[in-house]
């Protein structure tokens, strides 16, 4: 039946369910009495919506709270078992797969290394497929119970007719890889389970904005430092953010060759891979036979012998490692100044495994250089801090993609998925 503004009763019901679910998810537990002013719905509408959600096993009672002079009020919360999501992080050194309940509590995880295979498409698809099967088997959850599988990948993600999500990952050698179609062809999951494939910086940004250091922020940039560099812009007009290929901003005309093939990109100076290369080229001695994360840890300890377990025995700092880190801080600060001047964010949050590892040491210098290169007015109004969610942020953000779609549909299961285009 049609109602005002072209919306149907079904649309209104879905919108009311979405409002209640989201309020309970981010601010619960709450009573029915508190939900009415928080959502703008009438007491009668709240009663009906809550009854529906309880019947669908999406909301449950969570104790009571005293009221002013009346009977104790029952608290409500989102039911953890009301649905399950999988988050996948296709990283530089491994593919991480995690299974979550509806409240994004981790139930199972697995990791598979990539260092000997690089970004071979068949290997990555196999790791995702096998990882999904492993976490489902570990928990006994049937594939059909999933709300969806979210996947964070490096590169630009678009949609192609008949193929779904396609990844353009120039730095990793992926040229229009039909990742969604390849995963579908494996036949491991029923067609009713949607894939949500998106840029890894964007999934990191969504995680920090929903659950981390960006909560309550109207305008933020979340940057990701790993082997490469990326960023995500989130504003009031773009609820879920826009991925930025910030790592391929030119910071040195005719400079170092980047993985993308161009010269002078920020990633060619600030990515973990390039930092280790510069340390080696300038006379440093990175450890051999270890993965990139371990090598970067060694570089940090060489530059700051007091870093780590305290067993360095009074060694002197490696001046080459120190110089590379200082230069990196200046390039990062200069790159952040461009984001400050262009977007005037309230906050810049630094994440990714390399960003979190180096951040405590480099953050003061990064702030200093960003302030020196940025325009004074926006620079005085931005804070630059580390993300709060740690190395799992991309996976959590990836799992939140099917969760956001589930909320948008009022907690109704459906056959929707893919990628938000930005």
N, C-alpha and C positions, 0 to 999 in steps of 0.2 A: 504494500500500500504506500502511495506517495505522500509525503508531508512537505512542509515548507522547505524552500531553497533546493528543491529537487532531491532531498534526502529521504530515504525510506525508513520505516520503523526498524528494519533490519540494520540499516546504517547507524541509527541512533543507539540501538542496543549494543552494537559492536563498539561504538565510541565510548559508551558508558562502561562497558567491561574493560576496555583499554585504560580508561582513566583510573578505575579502582585498582586494577592489577599493577599499574605503574606506581601509583602512590603507595601501595602496600610494599612493593618491591624495594623502592628506594628509601621510604620513610617508616616502614612498619617495624614491629607490629603496631596496629592502630585499632581503635574501637569503631563500631558503626557510627557512633555519635561524632567522632573526630573526622571520619571520612567525608561526611556531608560538606562541611565548610572547606575541607582540603581539596575536594574535587569540584565543588560548585553544584553538586547534585542534591536533589531533595532527599529527605529522610526515607520517603517511600521508594524512590528509585534505588537508593543504597541498599535497602532491605531486599529488593527484588534481585539486584545484580549480585549481591553477596550470596544469596540463596542459590542462584545459577552457578556461580563459581565454586561453591562448596559441593554442589551436586556433580560438577565436572572434575572434582578432586584437584582443583587448582588453588583453592584457599582452604585453610584449616584454622581451628581455634588454637590460641597460644596463651592461655591463662586469662587472668582478669586483672582489672585495675580499679581502685576505689574511685567512686564518683562523689560529687558534692551533695551529700545528703540523701542519695538514692541507693539503689542496688548497685553492686559492683558491675562494671561493664566488661563484656567479653572482648578480649583482644584477638585480632585476626592477623594472619601472615600468609604469604605465598607458600604453598605446600612444596617442599623440596622434591618429592616424588612425582610432581605433576607433569614432568617432562624431562628429557635429557638432550644435551647437545654435545657435539664433538668440535673441538678447536684444533686446528693444525697450523703449525709454524714451519714453513719451508725456509730454513735459515741457511747461513753460509756453510756451516759445518755439519748440520744434521737436520733431520725432519723430526719434529716433536709432535706427538698426537696425545691429546688429553680428552677424557670423557668427564662431563660435568652434569650435575643435577640441575633442576630449574633455578636454584639459588646460586648457581655457578660455584658450588662446592666441588672440588676435584674428587672423582671416584676412582680413576685409573689413569695411568700414563705410560707411554713408551717412547723411546728415542732410537733413531737409526742414523748411523754416520753417513756423511756424504763425501768426506775428504778424499777418498780414493776414486770417486766417480764424478766429482764435480756436479754440474746440474744436468746430467744425462736425463732426458725426459722420461725414458722408460724406467730408470732407477727411481726417480722421484715419484712417479705414479705408483710403482710397486711398493715403495715405502709407505705412501699414504694408504693404499689399499690394505696392506698387511697390518699397518698400525691400527687402523679402524677395526679390523677383525680382532686384533689382539685385545684392545681395551673393552670391546663388547663381550668377548669370551671371558675376560677376567671378572666381569661383573654380572654375567648372565642376562644382560639386557638384550632383548631382541632388536634387530635392525629397524623393524617397523615402528618401534617406540621412539625413535629419534625425531626431534623437531627439525633437525638439519645438521649439516656439516659445514662449518666455517673454515676457510683456508686463507691464511695470509701469505702472499708471495712477493718476491721482488719484481719490480717492473710495473708497467701500465696495464690495467685490466679493462677490457672492453667486451662487448657482446657481438656475436656474429650470428646471422640467421642460420638456424639448424645446428649450431655448434655450442651455443651458450657462451660461457665465459672463456675468453681467449686472452692469453698473456703475451704481452710484448716486452720481453726482458732483454734489452740490448746488451746490458753488462754481463749477463750470464749466458748469452748465446741463444736465447729463446726468441724466435721470430714467428709471431702469431701462433703460438702453441695452443691448440684447442683443449685445454686442460680439463674442462668440464666433460667434454665428449669422451676423452680418453678414460676418465674415471667412470663414466656411465657405461662404457663398453666393457669394463671389467665385470659388470653384473653382480658386484658384491652387495649392493644396497638396492632395495626396491625403488621403483620410480617415484613413489610417494615421498621419499626423503630428498629434500632439496639440498643442493650445494650452493654455498654463498662464498664466492671467491673474490678476494679484494687485495689491494696493495697492503703490504705488511705494515708500513708506516701508518696507514689509515686505521688498521685494526689496533695498533698500539695507541693511537690517539683516542679511539673510542673507549678503550679500557681505562686510560688515565682520566678521561672526562667523566666517565660513569662512576668509577670506583676509586680513583687515585687522587693525585695532586691537583687535578683540574676540576674537581667537583665544584659546582657553583660558579664557574667561570663562563663569561659570555663570549670571550674572544681570546683564543689561545692558539699557540703553535706547539705541537709535540714533535720533537726531532728524534730520529733513530740513528744511532751509531753502531755499526757492526763492521763487517768487512767493507761494506759500502755505507752510504749515507742517504737518508731520506727524511721527509717531513710531512706533517699533516696539519692543515689549517682548519680550525673549527670556529665558526661564528654563529650568531643567532639565526642567520639566514641559511646556514648549512649545518643542520643538527648533527649529522654524522661525519662531517668533515670532508675536505677535499685533499687528496694526496698531491704533494708537490715534489717534483723531481729536483729538489733543492741541491742534491749532491752533484748535479751537473750544471750548476751555476759557475760561470767562468770567474775565477779569482786571480788568475795569472795568465795574461795573454801570451801564447806561445810557450806555456809552462809544461809540466810533466804530462806524459801521456796517460789518459784515464782508461779504465776498462771499457768505456763506451766507444773509444776510438778517437775522441776529441782531445785537445790539449788544454791544460790549465783548469780543469774542473776541481771544485772543492773536494770531491771524493778522492782525487789523486793526491791530496795532501792530508785529509782528515780521516779517511777510512782506515781501519785497522791494517788491512793488507798493505796499503801504501806507507803507513807509518813504519811497519817492519821492514819494508824494502828500503826506505830512506835510512833507517838505522844501519842496515847491512851495507848499503852503498857508501856510507860515510865512516865506515870503519868499525861499527858495532858488531857484536857476535851473538845474534839470535840463536837460541838452542835449535839443534837439528832434530828431526824425527818427531816433533810434537805438533799438535794442532794449533790453529791460529790463536785461540783463546789462551792457551798455555804460554805461547810465545809472547803475547802482549803482557801477560802477567810477569814474565821474566824481564821484559823491557822496563816495566814500571818499577820492579824491584832493583834493577840495575841503576835506574835514575835516582831512586829513593830507597837506599838500603834499609831504612827503618820500616819500610812497608812489608807486611806479611807476618811471619811467625816469630820474628825477633831472633832468628838464628843466623843472621848475616855476618856476625863476628866482627863488627866494626869496619866493614869494607867501605872504601871510598865510593862516592857516586860516580857513575859512568858519565863523563861530560858529553859524549855523543848522544846518549839516550836523553839526557837532560835537554840538550839543544833541540832535538827533534820534538820532544814534548812541548817545549816552549813555543816553537814555531807552529806546531799544530794548534795550540791554544789561540795564537794570533789569527790563524786562518779561520778557525771556528768562530772566534769573536767577530771577525770581519763578515763572515757569512751570516751570522745572527743579526748583525747590524742591518743587512739588507732586508731580512724578514721584519725587523723592527720598523724600518723606514717605509716598507711597502704596506704592511698590514696593521701596524700599531697595536699589537696584541697586549692584553693585560698580563699574560704569563707566557713564558717559554719553558717547556719541560723537556729535559734531556733523558732519553731512555735508550734501550738496546744494550746488548751485553757489553760492548766496548764503552759506551757512554757511561754506564753504571760503574764499570770497573775503573775508568780513568777520572770520572767526575769529581770525586772527593779531592783529588790532587789538582786537577786542572780548572775547576769551577771558578776560583777567585781570579785567575788570569783571564779566563774566557769572559767573565763579566767586565773586567777592566778594559779588554780590547773591544768588546761590543760597545761599551759606553764611549770609547774614544772614537769609533768609526760611525756611530749612529747620530742622527739628528737629536739635539738636546731634548726637545719637548717629548717625543715618544720614548726616548731612552729613560727619562725620569719616571715614566709611568709603567714600566714593564719590570717584572721579576723574572729572574732566570734561575731555575732550580732543577734538581734531579727528580725524575719520576719516582713514584712510591711503590709500584707493583713488581719491580724486580724483573728478572729475565723471562718470566712466564707471561708478561703483559701482552705480547703478540698473540699467544694462544688464547688467553682469556678474551681479548678483543675479538678474535676470530669466532669464538663460541658465542659471543654476544650478538653476532650478525643474525643467526637464526632466531635468537631470543627476541631481538628487536622486531623482526618480522612477525613472530608469534604474538607479541604484544599488540602490534599494529592491527592484527586481525582479531583482537579481542579475546585472545586465548583459544581461538578455534584452529584446529589442525587443518592443513590444506596442502595443495600441491604447487607451492610457489617457491621460487628461489632464483639464484643467479648472482648478479652483481649490480650494485647501485652505480650508475654512471655519474662521474663527476667531472 
